[in-house]
Amino acid sequence: MFSVLVNRTYRHLFFAQVVALFGTGLMTVALALLAYDLAGTDAGIVLGTALAIKMIVYVTLSPVAAGFAARFPRRAFLIFLDLVRATLALALPFVDAVWQIYVLIALLQSASAAFTPTFQATIPDILTDEDDYTNALSLSRLAYDLENLLSPMAAAILVSAIGFHWLFTWTSAGFLVSAALVFYTALPAMKAAQTESPIKRIKNGVKIYLKTPRLRALMALNLTVAASGAMVIVNGVVLVKSKLGLSDTDLALSMAAYGGGSMATAFLVPKFLKRYTERSVMLTGGAMLPTLLLVFAALYSNLAENALWPALLISWAFMGASMSAVLVPSGRLLRNSAHAEDRPLVFAAQFALSHAGWLITYPLAGWLGSAGSIPQTLTVLALVAAPAALSACWLWPKDDPRFLIHDHPDLPPDHPHLINAHGNRHGHDFVIDGLHPNWPDR
């Protein structure tokens, strides 16, 4: 997994991702505590609403940003967005009303909606070998998991020493370091058809995504991940602090358990993908998530109070592991379903459509956690996740080939999606997606 770090360009980008994620992880803990500080037991509603705003921004702005991003130099675009995020994070410690949380989150996540898909689509342009790219995906997942594991621990130490408001300053510092690393990195230019309007590029990216069966299955799996993840992120603070009467440090520990389970799976996924298909690995992870929600609902209803805390930690760890089994291979699906010219658009479509699931489950988890019981909330979220997991099994063909041949009659004849890496046109009616640039013409 770590062999890809010998690539200097990728190494700089990876460490830029790590420091930005670490700062974002501190902000996640601080935001939960800020919501609790302002709203008390209604913190779940406040946090759920804030995260719903974040998802609305992601769903609406990320495809638009991808359509226009090709008009700007990639490196300058990423640096600018990091600086915007750093500035907005510095304003969060001064919040003294709930509505201010909503406004600042909307602005900060608007920058992230443009940054993240652009960043993700850059990696396959740098690492063209599939094994290297698979290792990079696992390493990226590991970075997310280390953030879930280490930043809550760091947050617990910092909260006890200086208070949670200072965590937002560390978030800003993370974005600044990320901007500096990108500044000293030479990035490949975005490949795009300059004759196409941004609006047409936006539409083409969504069409490519929705016409690919395995990506439609991925969209269903995204909802499964969102249903389980919303329970952890939105109701974790209420469950740990109000229901179990535990401390801020325990909240950080519960989030670390979730990240630890995901990290363990991220180490194993490259080996799994050498023996099993992406379909097998991802559908297994998707099936586990609603099962775990129902199991924890039963445990919560039947266990003695002193046994609930270890049961929560174990359940959170297994949910993190199952989530990672779905998300780590997803980058390979996107890479193998589009040419380089269309990758930023397809990654942006995935970013938007995946967060549409969170847009549903974040407020649902918050409202249910406030109005009902924990077992009821877990059961309803499981009833959201289970049909989505079953739909993914139905949508994803069992004999799905790695490289797809399918119809694109709606795309113009000069669209780069219909031209291979040698500049020779495939037939207008059919195109092989994911064509490797070193393969001969077919």
PyMOL commands that set and color helices and strands:
alter all, ss='L'
color gray80, all
select helices_A, chain A and resi 2-6+8-69+74-94+98-126+130-162+164-183+198-210+213-243+248-275+278-302+305-327+330-335+343-371+374-395+416-418
alter helices_A, ss='H'
color red, helices_A
select strands_A, chain A and resi 405-407+430-432
alter strands_A, ss='S'
color yellow, strands_A
deselect
rebuild
show_as cartoon
